[in-house]
């Protein structure tokens, strides 16, 4: 694709992710939960590492269904710590369980998707960057969302992780203006 964002390189899995997922507005609460959790697991790693393990993560975490994960305890933590197909980090695994419980409280109260999308006024922020150097690592919106998520009980959701999550889920359109995905998603 002529003009594609350069961050995805030429790795087919990464290119497909860029072309079909990254920046596409997501409003399904369960899908948003999955992406937020996977972005938390990415902390300290590259996204391609998580992307390569995503199917294994989905199997290990029962399709990222919060109502299942919320009931987990030490038995499931030990099972996951023994799974070489995922990132084996006790804090991140326990954070996922805490996040599932927080998700259920938010979902019951107002809906997880509306809770998140309110930080961008309900529709994507469309940036017009021409160079990766212009793209921020965090914004006032990501700082506010991070603070709210932490207050609800989520872990591994600092403002930088949250900004990457906002980009990936289409709350922010950070495709370069030269990338055909920018204009397609800005419509």
JOZIHU-V610378 format. One record per pair of residues at least 6 apart in sequence whose C-alpha atoms are under 6 Angstrom apart, sorted by the first residue. I is the first residue (numbers start at 1). GAP is how many residues later the second one is. If there is no record, write none. Layout:
# JOZIHU-V610378
i & gap
I & GAP
I & GAP
This chain:
# JOZIHU-V610378
i & gap
3 & 175
3 & 176
4 & 175
5 & 171
5 & 174
8 & 6
8 & 7
22 & 146
23 & 144
23 & 145
23 & 146
23 & 147
23 & 150
24 & 145
24 & 146
25 & 144
25 & 145
26 & 143
27 & 86
29 & 83
29 & 84
34 & 30
40 & 116
56 & 29
57 & 29
66 & 34
69 & 28
70 & 27
70 & 30
70 & 31
81 & 7
95 & 60
99 & 55
102 & 50
102 & 51
106 & 6
119 & 22
124 & 47
124 & 48
125 & 47
126 & 46
126 & 47
127 & 46
127 & 47
128 & 49
129 & 47
129 & 48
130 & 46
130 & 47
137 & 23
138 & 21
138 & 22
138 & 25
142 & 17
142 & 20
142 & 21
143 & 16
146 & 11
146 & 12
146 & 13
166 & 6
175 & 7
